[in-house]
Amino acid sequence: MRYWLLALLVFAVSTDATLAQEDKKTDDVKPADPDTGESTVQESTLGLLPNPLEKWGIKFAATYIGETLGNPTGGLKQSAIYEGRLNLAVDVDLEKMAGLKQLAFHANIFQIHGGGLSRGALLNYMDVSGIEALPSTRLYEIWFEQKWGTKLALRAGQLAADTEFMTAKYTDVFINASLGWPVGLSLNMPSAGPSPPLATMGARLRADVSDNLTLMGAIFDGNAAGPGPEDPQLRDRFGVNFRVNDPPLLLGEAQFLWNAKKGDPGLDGKFKLGGWRHFGDFNDQRFSASGVTLADPASGGTPATLSGDFGVYSVFEQKLYRVGHDDDRGIGIFARASYSPPDRNLIDLYADAGLELIGLSDQRPKDKFGIAVAYAHVSPRARALDGDFQRVLGPAWPARSYEALLTAVYQYEVRAGWTLQPTFQYIVHPGGGATNPLGNNPGKVLRNAEVFGLRTVLKF
């Protein structure tokens, strides 16, 4: 509990924030739809979902996302799947409903169905879809947010981090999960960190210090599903574990903005510096508790325990071209990178970069096109373990090195609230090029994979 109080005190010592968020070119403090990154309270819909209580501050939202994906080459095997996720959300303006000044409530539920191409066929690190998960119906986020004028916003409850930390707005068109919550974080944190489909108990404080500086800090329970050998999604089947006693996870981020206000004539951009610190125990990537390599049968297969973990990251995004005076349409670029210590993390270095074209045609003002690359480096300690297996079992044993991604996607707006997205992904060295030597399919080479898909998103 002391960590929770300390974090809130540290981040609460913020300054004279003078900028109203509503004056910015983004709406990134409003509750985000995890399917599209758009705000659940300001979005284009099909107009089919009635909202008779909106005048009292209650708004319902429903989004369905469905997709087909297949890999004709590469991975562990060739396969094709269909998967989908229904997201039901409610947002309540408690000032309108009950006179509680600047207090809001948000909650949403997932209904997840279908298969998973990465889990079932590719065994790659950067899941080819951000909605890939085990079939279930589960609570995702449920929180209250209190604002104080234009200065501070405190959000508390069951939260996700992927829509606020290490984000870049020009990644919203891509469907690969790592272009949302990067594997430099998800593969290194217990239960993949606070991201779909597992949010966790926590609190986030945001301060818009000036037109050019925003500070954010958050504290989360460090393991949404809790410890155990099963898949985290099975340990928290319905999203209602509400754990608060695990070692905490802290995140912090400073955002430096330019031309950020609506009406600014210049092209807007942003640079972010952030980091995370986890206070739990982590497994050594090579050595056992007895000090010998895990490739040695005498090791007993129990990794050595290392105390704590951390990571640092940076994000850059810049609009290169704007269509007329429209703050949304134009061309933007992004780049992100992260580092974590190699002795206790599978991925020590991660980087991605890309380009997004938004509404360049007056006839198609909402269409988007994106192309991006990503790179995840297998840590030297994990690679050394593969070398140990080669010495024990022979040079034919495959070794991991890195995984890389090239992806392109076009988002076509059929009508307001309905889009179609054909997508292509080329994965170099899935899973680093080989399966985990301590996993369920040890010793298998994973070939480069091509993935084709079509996603549809319906916002009711």
C-alpha positions in Angstrom: 0.0 0.0 0.0 2.9 2.4 0.7 3.8 2.2 -3.0 0.4 3.4 -4.0 0.4 6.3 -1.6 3.9 7.3 -2.6 3.2 7.3 -6.3 0.1 9.4 -5.9 2.0 12.0 -3.8 4.8 12.2 -6.3 2.6 12.7 -9.3 0.3 15.0 -7.4 3.0 17.7 -6.9 2.1 19.2 -10.3 2.1 22.7 -11.3 0.0 25.4 -12.9 -1.8 23.6 -15.7 -3.4 26.2 -17.8 -4.5 24.3 -20.9 -7.9 22.9 -21.2 -7.8 19.5 -22.9 -10.7 20.4 -25.0 -8.5 23.0 -26.7 -6.0 20.4 -27.9 -6.0 18.7 -31.3 -6.5 15.3 -29.6 -9.0 13.9 -27.2 -6.6 11.5 -25.5 -8.0 12.1 -21.9 -11.4 10.9 -22.9 -12.2 7.1 -22.5 -10.8 5.3 -25.5 -12.4 2.5 -27.4 -9.8 -0.3 -27.3 -10.9 -1.5 -30.7 -10.2 1.7 -32.6 -8.5 4.1 -30.2 -11.3 6.7 -30.7 -13.1 8.2 -27.8 -16.2 6.4 -26.7 -18.0 9.7 -26.0 -17.1 11.5 -29.3 -17.2 9.1 -32.2 -19.0 8.4 -35.5 -21.5 5.6 -35.3 -24.2 3.9 -37.4 -26.8 5.6 -35.3 -28.5 2.2 -34.5 -28.0 2.2 -30.7 -30.6 4.3 -28.9 -29.3 6.6 -26.2 -32.4 8.0 -24.5 -30.5 8.9 -21.3 -27.8 11.0 -23.0 -29.4 14.2 -21.8 -28.9 13.0 -18.3 -25.3 12.2 -18.9 -25.5 8.5 -19.6 -24.2 7.2 -23.0 -24.0 3.7 -24.2 -21.6 2.5 -26.9 -21.3 -0.8 -28.8 -18.6 -1.9 -31.2 -18.2 -5.1 -33.1 -14.9 -6.0 -34.7 -14.6 -9.2 -36.8 -11.7 -10.4 -38.9 -10.4 -13.3 -41.0 -6.7 -14.0 -41.0 -4.6 -16.6 -42.6 -0.9 -17.5 -43.2 -0.3 -19.4 -46.4 3.4 -19.6 -45.5 5.6 -19.8 -42.4 5.1 -20.2 -38.7 4.6 -23.6 -37.1 1.8 -24.5 -39.5 -0.5 -22.9 -42.1 -3.9 -22.0 -40.9 -6.9 -19.6 -41.4 -9.2 -18.3 -38.6 -12.1 -16.0 -37.9 -12.2 -14.1 -34.6 -14.4 -11.3 -33.2 -14.9 -9.1 -30.2 -18.0 -7.3 -29.1 -17.3 -4.3 -26.8 -20.2 -2.9 -24.8 -19.4 0.4 -22.9 -21.2 2.9 -20.8 -20.0 6.4 -20.0 -21.7 8.5 -17.3 -21.2 12.2 -16.8 -22.0 12.4 -13.0 -22.1 16.2 -13.1 -25.1 16.1 -15.4 -26.7 13.1 -13.7 -26.1 13.9 -10.0 -24.4 17.3 -9.8 -21.0 15.8 -8.9 -18.7 18.4 -10.5 -16.3 17.1 -13.1 -16.7 13.4 -12.1 -17.2 10.7 -14.8 -17.6 6.9 -14.8 -16.7 4.4 -17.5 -17.1 0.6 -17.8 -17.0 -1.9 -20.6 -17.4 -5.6 -21.3 -15.8 -7.8 -23.9 -17.4 -10.8 -25.6 -14.5 -12.6 -27.4 -15.0 -15.5 -29.8 -13.1 -17.4 -32.5 -9.5 -18.6 -32.9 -6.1 -16.9 -32.7 -3.6 -17.2 -35.6 -0.6 -16.2 -33.5 -1.4 -18.5 -30.7 -2.5 -21.5 -32.8 -0.2 -21.3 -35.9 2.5 -18.7 -36.0 3.8 -18.8 -32.4 5.2 -15.3 -33.0 5.9 -12.5 -30.5 4.0 -9.7 -32.2 0.5 -11.0 -32.3 -1.0 -10.4 -35.7 -4.2 -9.0 -34.1 -4.9 -6.7 -31.2 -8.1 -8.6 -30.4 -6.6 -12.1 -30.3 -7.6 -13.7 -27.0 -9.1 -16.8 -25.5 -12.9 -16.9 -26.1 -14.7 -15.4 -23.0 -17.1 -12.8 -21.8 -15.3 -10.6 -19.4 -15.3 -7.2 -17.7 -12.5 -5.0 -19.0 -12.3 -1.5 -17.5 -14.4 0.0 -14.8 -13.3 3.3 -13.3 -14.1 6.8 -12.0 -12.3 9.9 -13.1 -12.2 13.2 -11.2 -11.0 16.4 -12.9 -10.0 19.6 -11.2 -10.6 22.4 -13.6 -8.2 22.2 -16.5 -5.3 21.2 -14.3 -5.5 17.6 -13.2 -7.4 14.4 -13.9 -7.2 11.4 -11.6 -8.6 8.1 -12.8 -9.0 5.1 -10.5 -10.5 1.6 -10.7 -9.8 -1.3 -13.0 -7.6 0.3 -15.7 -5.7 -0.4 -18.9 -2.4 1.3 -19.8 -2.2 0.6 -23.5 -4.3 3.6 -24.6 -2.3 6.2 -22.6 1.3 5.0 -22.2 3.8 4.6 -25.0 1.1 5.4 -27.5 1.4 7.1 -30.9 -1.7 8.4 -32.6 -0.5 7.4 -36.1 -0.6 3.7 -35.2 -4.4 3.6 -34.9 -4.9 2.1 -38.4 -2.8 -1.1 -37.8 -4.3 -4.3 -36.4 -1.0 -5.9 -35.2 -1.1 -6.0 -31.4 2.5 -4.7 -30.9 1.7 -1.5 -32.8 -0.6 -0.8 -29.9 0.9 -2.2 -26.7 4.5 -3.2 -27.8 6.0 -6.5 -27.0 8.9 -4.7 -25.4 6.3 -4.2 -22.6 3.8 -7.0 -23.0 6.3 -9.9 -23.1 8.3 -8.6 -20.2 5.4 -7.8 -17.7 3.4 -10.4 -15.7 0.2 -11.2 -17.5 1.3 -9.0 -20.4 0.7 -5.8 -18.3 -2.5 -3.8 -18.1 -3.7 -4.3 -21.7 -6.4 -6.2 -23.6 -7.9 -8.4 -22.5 -6.7 -7.9 -18.9 -7.0 -4.6 -17.2 -6.1 -4.3 -13.5 -6.7 -2.3 -10.4 -4.8 1.0 -10.4 -4.8 4.8 -10.5 -3.6 7.3 -13.1 -2.9 11.0 -12.6 -2.5 13.3 -15.6 -1.4 17.0 -15.5 -1.5 19.3 -18.5 1.2 21.5 -17.2 1.3 23.9 -20.1 0.5 24.1 -23.9 3.7 22.2 -24.4 4.1 19.8 -21.5 1.9 16.9 -20.1 2.9 14.6 -17.3 1.4 11.3 -16.5 1.9 8.8 -13.7 0.2 5.6 -12.8 0.3 2.7 -10.3 -1.2 -0.7 -11.0 -1.5 -4.0 -9.3 1.5 -5.8 -10.9 -0.3 -8.9 -12.0 -4.0 -8.7 -13.2 -4.4 -12.5 -13.2 -2.3 -13.3 -10.1 0.5 -15.9 -10.0 0.1 -19.4 -11.3 1.2 -21.8 -14.1 -2.0 -21.4 -16.3 -2.5 -18.9 -19.0 -3.3 -15.5 -17.3 -6.6 -15.3 -19.2 -7.6 -18.6 -17.6 -6.5 -17.4 -14.1 -8.8 -14.3 -14.5 -11.6 -15.8 -16.7 -14.2 -13.0 -16.2 -12.1 -9.9 -15.5 -13.3 -9.7 -11.9 -10.3 -10.8 -9.9 -9.8 -7.1 -8.7 -6.3 -7.9 -7.3 -4.6 -5.3 -5.1 -2.0 -7.3 -3.1 0.6 -8.1 -5.8 3.9 -6.2 -6.1 3.0 -2.9 -7.9 3.8 -1.7 -11.3 4.6 2.0 -11.8 4.5 3.9 -15.1 5.5 7.5 -15.8 5.6 9.6 -18.9 6.5 13.1 -19.9 5.1 14.5 -23.2 6.6 17.4 -25.0 4.2 18.9 -27.5 4.4 21.6 -30.2 1.6 23.2 -32.3 -0.8 21.2 -30.1 -3.7 23.7 -29.8 -6.6 23.8 -32.2 -6.1 26.6 -34.7 -2.3 26.5 -34.4 -0.9 27.1 -37.9 2.1 24.8 -37.5 2.1 21.0 -37.9 1.6 19.3 -34.5 4.0 16.8 -33.0 4.9 15.1 -29.8 7.9 13.6 -28.1 7.5 11.3 -25.1 9.9 9.9 -22.5 8.7 7.2 -20.2 9.5 4.2 -18.1 8.1 1.5 -15.9 9.2 -0.2 -12.7 7.9 -3.5 -11.3 8.6 -4.5 -7.7 7.9 -8.3 -8.1 10.2 -11.2 -8.8 11.3 -12.2 -12.3 12.8 -15.4 -13.8 16.4 -15.4 -15.0 16.4 -16.1 -18.8 19.3 -18.5 -18.7 20.3 -19.8 -15.2 18.5 -22.0 -12.7 18.1 -21.5 -9.0 21.2 -23.7 -8.5 23.3 -21.5 -10.8 23.6 -23.9 -13.8 22.1 -23.4 -17.2 18.5 -24.4 -17.6 19.6 -26.5 -20.6 21.4 -28.8 -18.1 19.1 -31.7 -17.0 20.6 -31.3 -13.5 19.1 -27.8 -13.3 15.7 -29.1 -12.3 14.1 -26.6 -14.7 13.5 -23.9 -12.0 14.9 -20.5 -13.1 16.8 -18.3 -10.7 14.7 -15.5 -9.2 15.7 -11.9 -9.8 14.2 -9.0 -7.8 12.4 -6.3 -9.7 12.3 -5.2 -13.3 12.2 -2.0 -15.3 12.1 -0.5 -18.8 12.5 2.9 -20.5 11.0 4.1 -23.7 10.6 7.0 -26.1 8.0 8.0 -28.7 8.1 10.5 -31.5 5.2 11.5 -33.7 4.9 14.3 -36.2 2.4 15.5 -38.8 4.2 16.2 -42.1 1.3 17.5 -44.1 -2.2 18.8 -43.3 -5.2 18.9 -45.6 -6.4 22.5 -45.5 -7.3 23.5 -41.9 -8.4 20.0 -40.9 -6.4 18.8 -37.8 -7.3 15.2 -38.5 -6.5 14.8 -42.2 -3.0 14.7 -43.6 0.2 12.6 -43.3 1.9 11.7 -40.1 4.9 9.6 -39.0 5.8 7.8 -35.7 8.7 6.0 -34.1 9.0 4.2 -30.8 11.7 2.4 -28.9 12.2 0.6 -25.6 14.9 -1.1 -23.5 14.7 -3.5 -20.6 17.6 -5.4 -18.9 18.5 -8.6 -20.7 19.0 -10.9 -17.7 15.3 -11.0 -16.8 13.5 -10.1 -20.0 12.9 -12.0 -23.2 12.9 -8.8 -25.3 15.6 -6.3 -24.3 15.3 -4.0 -27.3 12.2 -3.1 -29.3 11.6 -0.5 -32.0 8.9 0.4 -34.5 8.2 3.2 -37.0 5.7 4.0 -39.7 3.6 6.4 -41.8 -0.1 7.0 -41.9 -2.1 8.8 -44.6 -5.4 10.2 -43.4 -8.2 11.5 -45.8 -5.9 12.8 -48.5 -8.8 12.6 -51.0 -11.8 15.0 -50.6 -14.0 12.1 -51.9 -12.7 9.8 -49.1 -12.0 12.1 -46.2 -12.1 9.4 -43.5 -10.0 6.7 -45.3 -6.6 5.8 -43.9 -3.5 4.0 -45.2 -0.6 2.9 -43.1 2.7 1.1 -43.5 5.0 0.2 -40.6 7.9 -1.9 -39.5 8.8 -3.3 -36.1 11.7 -5.1 -34.5 12.0 -7.2 -31.3 15.4 -8.3 -30.3 15.8 -11.5 -28.2 17.9 -10.7 -25.2 21.5 -11.9 -25.1 20.7 -14.0 -21.9 17.9 -15.9 -23.7 20.1 -16.4 -26.8 22.8 -17.8 -24.6 20.3 -20.4 -23.3 19.8 -21.5 -26.9 23.5 -21.8 -27.3 23.6 -24.0 -24.1 20.9 -26.3 -25.7 23.1 -26.5 -28.8 26.0 -27.7 -26.7 23.9 -30.2 -24.9 21.7 -31.5 -27.8 23.8 -30.8 -30.8 24.4 -27.9 -33.3 21.1 -28.7 -35.1 19.2 -27.2 -32.2 17.6 -23.9 -33.5 18.5 -20.6 -31.9 16.4 -17.4 -31.5 17.7 -14.1 -32.6 15.0 -11.4 -33.4 11.5 -11.0 -34.8 10.7 -8.3 -37.4 7.5 -7.2 -38.9 6.5 -5.3 -42.1 2.8 -4.5 -42.4 0.5 -2.4 -44.6 -3.2 -1.7 -44.1 -6.0 0.3 -45.8 -9.0 1.4 -43.9 -12.1 2.1 -46.1 -15.1 3.9 -44.6 -18.2 2.2 -46.0 -20.3 4.7 -44.1 -20.1 6.6 -40.8 -19.6 3.9 -38.2 -18.6 1.1 -40.5 -15.1 0.4 -41.9 -13.3 -2.4 -43.8 -9.6 -3.0 -43.5 -7.6 -5.3 -45.8 -4.2 -6.0 -44.2 -0.9 -7.6 -45.0 1.8 -8.6 -42.6 5.2 -10.2 -43.3 6.9 -11.7 -40.2 10.6 -12.4 -40.3 11.8 -15.0 -37.7 8.5 -15.7 -35.9 9.2 -16.2 -32.2 12.8 -15.1 -32.9 13.1 -17.9 -35.5 12.5 -20.8 -33.2 10.2 -22.1 -30.5 10.9 -21.5 -26.8 13.3 -24.4 -25.7 11.4 -24.6 -22.4 8.0 -24.4 -24.0 5.4 -26.8 -25.3 7.1 -27.2 -28.8 10.8 -27.1 -28.1 13.3 -27.4 -30.9 11.1 -26.3 -33.8 12.3 -23.9 -36.5 9.7 -21.2 -37.4 9.9 -19.9 -40.9 9.1 -16.4 -42.2 5.4 -16.0 -42.6 3.0 -14.0 -44.8 -0.4 -13.1 -43.2 -3.4 -11.8 -45.2 -6.5 -10.5 -43.5 -9.7 -8.5 -43.7 -11.2 -6.7 -40.7 -14.5 -5.0 -40.3 -15.5 -2.6 -37.5 -19.1 -1.7 -36.8 -19.8 1.1 -34.3 -23.5 1.0 -33.5 
